[in-house]
Amino acid sequence: MNKFDNISRFVMPVIFVIILFAIPIFFNKTHSDINNLNIQISSNYEIYLEKLQSISASVDYQSKKKIIVLKSRDFIMKSNPKILIDNAYKIAELNYELCERYNQDPILILALQYYESRFDSLAISSAGAVGLCQIWPSTGRLLANGLGIQYHETILKNSRINVLMCVYYLNNLFSIYNDVRFVLAEYNGGPRNAYFLRIGSNDISSETKQYVNAVILLYNKLKDEFNT
């Protein structure tokens, strides 16, 4: 047996032992790297899904808004042929914007405006109600105070302020009644008529009763047509 054989007999077991210790360490490190890679891939995938859902929600929102605004515009022009397409679009977009601010339905506002003014921003009723949503000056003064707006009767002819007051008013009424029938009854005929409607009294004004039924009927019809 030569000198090399003696060295080999000593070295080989040592190398074998080193390999035995090294293999688990290598595989543990590899397994750890794979786990970290899986975690990173999973995290990136979740971020991707969140972004995709955000984009999808944005597209859905824009599509819904476009449908409602354009169909509202067409309905306004059909209801009042004197209104030009640009003005009809401005009213429809204004309704959507302000309703979104107070979490109200722009289609309900559209139905209300139809019976209130036929979308005439300068309309004045025999009782003195003004504008698209027929705001009474006394009511307008209270609403302006709640909104922090300096009141003057001329502001009721401003379409943005008129619709803002209407939406703000409806938002407050819904917090009281949580029922569109009673909300519309008070909007048209005051709290007295809303009370009569709520208790089923025959003392309710016939005008208010007809108004509530007509607005709700049109509201439901438009919702079906708009597919919302």
C-alpha positions as CSV (number, residue, x, y, z in Angstrom):
1,M,0.0,0.0,0.0
2,N,1.5,3.3,-1.1
3,K,1.5,6.6,0.6
4,F,-1.4,7.9,-1.6
5,D,-3.6,5.0,-0.6
6,N,-3.0,5.8,3.1
7,I,-4.0,9.5,2.6
8,S,-7.1,8.4,0.6
9,R,-8.2,6.1,3.4
10,F,-8.1,9.0,5.8
11,V,-9.4,11.8,3.5
12,M,-12.4,10.0,1.9
13,P,-14.4,9.4,5.1
14,V,-13.8,13.1,6.0
15,I,-15.1,14.2,2.6
16,F,-18.1,11.8,3.0
17,V,-18.9,13.3,6.4
18,I,-18.7,16.8,5.0
19,I,-21.0,15.9,2.1
20,L,-23.5,14.4,4.5
21,F,-23.6,17.7,6.5
22,A,-23.5,19.9,3.4
23,I,-26.4,18.2,1.5
24,P,-29.1,19.1,4.1
25,I,-27.8,22.6,4.4
26,F,-27.9,23.0,0.6
27,F,-31.4,21.6,0.3
28,N,-32.6,23.6,3.3
29,K,-31.3,26.8,1.7
30,T,-32.8,25.8,-1.7
31,H,-36.1,25.1,0.0
32,S,-35.9,28.4,1.8
33,D,-35.2,30.2,-1.5
34,I,-38.1,28.5,-3.2
35,N,-40.4,29.4,-0.3
36,N,-39.2,33.0,-0.5
37,L,-39.7,33.0,-4.2
38,N,-43.3,31.6,-3.8
39,I,-44.1,34.2,-1.2
40,Q,-42.8,36.9,-3.6
41,I,-44.8,35.5,-6.5
42,S,-47.9,35.2,-4.4
43,S,-47.5,38.8,-3.1
44,N,-47.0,40.1,-6.6
45,Y,-50.0,38.2,-7.8
46,E,-52.2,39.7,-5.1
47,I,-50.9,43.2,-6.0
48,Y,-51.7,42.5,-9.6
49,L,-55.2,41.3,-8.7
50,E,-55.8,44.4,-6.6
51,K,-54.7,46.7,-9.5
52,L,-56.9,44.7,-11.9
53,Q,-59.9,44.9,-9.6
54,S,-59.3,48.7,-9.2
55,I,-59.1,49.2,-13.0
56,S,-62.2,47.0,-13.5
57,A,-64.1,49.0,-10.8
58,S,-63.0,52.3,-12.5
59,V,-64.2,51.0,-15.9
60,D,-67.5,49.9,-14.4
61,Y,-68.0,53.2,-12.7
62,Q,-67.2,55.2,-15.9
63,S,-69.5,53.0,-17.9
64,K,-72.4,53.3,-15.5
65,K,-71.9,57.1,-15.3
66,K,-71.8,57.4,-19.1
67,I,-75.0,55.4,-19.5
68,I,-76.9,57.3,-16.9
69,V,-75.7,60.8,-18.1
70,L,-76.3,60.1,-21.8
71,K,-79.7,58.5,-21.2
72,S,-80.7,61.3,-18.9
73,R,-79.6,63.8,-21.5
74,D,-81.8,62.1,-24.1
75,F,-84.8,62.0,-21.7
76,I,-84.4,65.7,-20.9
77,M,-84.4,66.6,-24.6
78,K,-87.4,64.4,-25.3
79,S,-89.3,65.9,-22.4
80,N,-88.5,69.5,-23.3
81,P,-87.6,70.0,-27.0
82,K,-86.6,73.6,-26.3
83,I,-83.5,72.5,-24.4
84,L,-80.4,72.2,-26.6
85,I,-78.2,69.1,-26.4
86,D,-75.4,70.9,-24.6
87,N,-77.7,72.2,-21.8
88,A,-79.4,68.9,-21.5
89,Y,-76.0,67.2,-21.1
90,K,-75.0,69.8,-18.4
91,I,-78.1,69.1,-16.4
92,A,-77.6,65.3,-16.6
93,E,-74.0,65.6,-15.6
94,L,-74.8,68.0,-12.8
95,N,-77.4,65.7,-11.4
96,Y,-74.9,62.8,-11.4
97,E,-72.1,64.8,-9.8
98,L,-74.2,66.2,-7.0
99,C,-76.1,63.0,-6.3
100,E,-72.8,61.2,-6.0
101,R,-71.7,63.7,-3.4
102,Y,-74.7,63.0,-1.2
103,N,-75.2,59.3,-2.2
104,Q,-78.5,60.0,-3.9
105,D,-79.9,58.5,-7.0
106,P,-79.6,60.8,-10.1
107,I,-82.5,58.9,-11.7
108,L,-84.8,59.9,-8.8
109,I,-83.7,63.5,-9.2
110,L,-84.4,63.3,-13.0
111,A,-88.0,62.0,-12.3
112,L,-88.5,64.8,-9.7
113,Q,-87.3,67.5,-12.1
114,Y,-89.6,66.2,-14.8
115,Y,-92.7,66.9,-12.7
116,E,-91.3,70.0,-11.0
117,S,-90.1,72.1,-14.0
118,R,-89.8,69.9,-17.1
119,F,-86.1,70.8,-16.8
120,D,-86.6,74.6,-17.2
121,S,-84.0,76.2,-15.0
122,L,-85.9,79.6,-15.0
123,A,-89.3,78.1,-14.2
124,I,-91.3,79.9,-11.5
125,S,-94.5,78.3,-10.2
126,S,-97.7,80.2,-9.1
127,A,-96.6,79.5,-5.5
128,G,-93.2,81.1,-6.1
129,A,-91.1,77.9,-6.3
130,V,-88.0,78.5,-8.5
131,G,-85.8,76.6,-10.9
132,L,-85.1,73.0,-12.0
133,C,-86.2,71.5,-8.7
134,Q,-88.7,74.2,-7.8
135,I,-87.2,75.4,-4.5
136,W,-89.4,77.7,-2.5
137,P,-87.5,80.9,-1.4
138,S,-88.3,80.2,2.3
139,T,-87.0,76.6,1.9
140,G,-84.0,77.9,-0.1
141,R,-83.0,80.2,2.7
142,L,-82.9,77.3,5.2
143,L,-81.0,75.1,2.8
144,A,-78.5,77.8,2.0
145,N,-77.9,78.2,5.7
146,G,-77.3,74.5,6.1
147,L,-74.9,74.5,3.1
148,G,-73.1,77.6,4.2
149,I,-74.2,79.6,1.2
150,Q,-75.0,83.3,1.3
151,Y,-78.7,83.4,0.3
152,H,-80.3,85.7,-2.2
153,E,-83.4,84.7,-4.2
154,T,-81.6,85.0,-7.5
155,I,-79.3,82.1,-6.6
156,L,-82.3,79.8,-7.0
157,K,-82.1,80.3,-10.7
158,N,-78.5,79.1,-10.7
159,S,-78.9,75.4,-11.8
160,R,-75.9,74.1,-9.8
161,I,-77.2,75.7,-6.6
162,N,-80.8,74.7,-7.3
163,V,-79.9,71.1,-7.8
164,L,-77.4,71.1,-4.9
165,M,-80.2,72.4,-2.6
166,C,-82.6,69.7,-3.8
167,V,-80.1,66.9,-3.4
168,Y,-79.0,68.2,0.1
169,Y,-82.7,68.5,1.1
170,L,-83.5,64.9,-0.1
171,N,-80.4,63.6,1.7
172,N,-81.8,65.1,4.9
173,L,-85.3,63.8,4.3
174,F,-84.0,60.3,3.7
175,S,-82.2,60.4,7.0
176,I,-85.6,61.1,8.6
177,Y,-87.9,58.8,6.7
178,N,-85.8,56.2,4.8
179,D,-88.8,55.8,2.5
180,V,-89.0,57.5,-0.9
181,R,-92.8,58.0,-0.6
182,F,-92.6,60.0,2.5
183,V,-89.5,61.9,1.3
184,L,-91.4,63.0,-1.9
185,A,-94.5,63.8,0.1
186,E,-92.6,66.2,2.3
187,Y,-90.7,67.7,-0.6
188,N,-94.0,68.5,-2.4
189,G,-96.4,69.2,0.4
190,G,-94.3,69.6,3.6
191,P,-94.1,67.5,6.8
192,R,-97.9,67.6,7.3
193,N,-98.6,65.7,4.1
194,A,-95.7,63.4,4.8
195,Y,-97.3,62.6,8.1
196,F,-100.8,62.0,6.6
197,L,-99.3,59.7,4.0
198,R,-97.4,57.7,6.6
199,I,-100.5,57.1,8.7
200,G,-102.7,56.5,5.7
201,S,-104.9,59.5,6.4
202,N,-107.4,60.7,3.8
203,D,-106.4,64.3,4.8
204,I,-103.4,64.2,2.6
205,S,-103.4,66.7,-0.2
206,S,-104.6,65.1,-3.5
207,E,-101.9,67.0,-5.3
208,T,-99.2,65.6,-3.0
209,K,-100.6,62.1,-3.3
210,Q,-100.7,62.3,-7.1
211,Y,-97.2,63.8,-7.2
212,V,-95.7,61.0,-5.1
213,N,-97.3,58.3,-7.2
214,A,-96.3,60.0,-10.5
215,V,-92.7,60.5,-9.5
216,I,-92.3,57.0,-8.2
217,L,-93.9,55.5,-11.3
218,L,-91.6,57.5,-13.6
219,Y,-88.6,56.7,-11.4
220,N,-89.2,53.0,-11.7
221,K,-89.8,53.3,-15.4
222,L,-86.5,55.2,-16.0
223,K,-84.6,52.7,-13.8
224,D,-85.8,49.9,-16.0
225,E,-84.9,51.8,-19.2
226,F,-81.5,52.7,-17.9
227,N,-80.9,49.1,-16.8
228,T,-79.5,50.2,-13.4
